[in-house]
Amino acid sequence: MEINSIKDAINATVTEGATPMVSICCITFNHAEYIEHAIEGMLMQETTFPFEILINDDCSTDGTDEVIRAYEKKYPNLIFPVYQKENQFKFGGAINPRFNYLRAKGKYIAICEGDDYWTDSLKLQKQVSFLESNPDYVITYHDAQPFDESGNLDLDFGGLRRDACNIELQTGVPIFTLTTCFRNVFDTLPAEWMVARLGDKFTWSILGSYGKGKYLGDVKPAMYRVHAGGIHSSLHSSKRLEMELITNMSLYSYYNRKKDPILEALFLKRVVVQSIKIFGMVNLIKLMLTFLLKGRFLKSIARK
């Protein structure tokens, strides 16, 4: 890992105490085989502004932390890791918002997980330049190329390849997470976000209340790795559906509290549809009746 002039310049700029323009947020778990590639993709960024790299290692057991520590030692003013002593993903809730967003100093946030990587050295520069010149946009994103361990590129996970209006963002339109750069609007985190299993979908929804989304076709595709140890790519369809259900329940609860009847109704409909897929119509009705009867029973006790 030879330190080149770009990396030296970035590290020196941050040493001078400049506030980073972008906070790159990275979450890792057992990515020892891949994390170096991810970090190198961040370090190769050519920008006119300083940035910081925030890494949350979720108690890896394969030596991922050792690789991160080596980079942290070389770039102490650039790379800021958190090493969890206990795996946090198993407890549920979004990892990046809880452990990276709130400590992000940048005006903008970019995301790249530890098993993915960027290929365009001007990626951040292009995205920030657009956001700086277009205040009505809140997020930028670009193309990504999924690939598996065999090098198969004939994969498509349906990431959005066009601009998005604010309503589309609020409804949780699918976007390749590793391609995003968005405004840091998160002074506090809604309680509902903390239980959402698909934190990125919740992120896009919140951002939608601040502006539109821009697809940048001139940024080279980022590489999205599909492998057995991937947080999302390894999930069975039933588990993925369960995570979507919990996230939609969280968004329904959020918009119910915010008194937004349109989005509240949209996410409630999704909850019902996904619940039927998971539990079946008969079991869902039984479950709903149980909750209704339990609620009435508790109310009757309260009256007494």
Sequence and secondary structure as in RCSB ss.txt:
>XXXX:A:sequence
MEINSIKDAINATVTEGATPMVSICCITFNHAEYIEHAIEGMLMQETTFPFEILINDDCSTDGTDEVIRAYEKKY
PNLIFPVYQKENQFKFGGAINPRFNYLRAKGKYIAICEGDDYWTDSLKLQKQVSFLESNPDYVITYHDAQPFDES
GNLDLDFGGLRRDACNIELQTGVPIFTLTTCFRNVFDTLPAEWMVARLGDKFTWSILGSYGKGKYLGDVKPAMYR
VHAGGIHSSLHSSKRLEMELITNMSLYSYYNRKKDPILEALFLKRVVVQSIKIFGMVNLIKLMLTFLLKGRFLKS
IARK
>XXXX:A:secstr
    HHHHHHHHHHHTT   SEEEEEEESS TTTHHHHHHHHHT   SS EEEEEEE   SSSHHHHHHHHHHH 
TTTEEEEE SS SGGG S HHHHHTGGG  SSEEEE  TT B   TTHHHHHHHHHHH TTEEEEE  EEEEETT
           S B HHHHHTT    GGG EEE   SS  GGGGG S HHHHHHHHHTTT EEEE TTS  EEEE
E TT TTTT  HHHHHHHHHHHHHHHHHHHHHTT HHHHHHHHHHHHHHHHHHH HHHHHHHHHHHHHHHHHHHH
HHH 
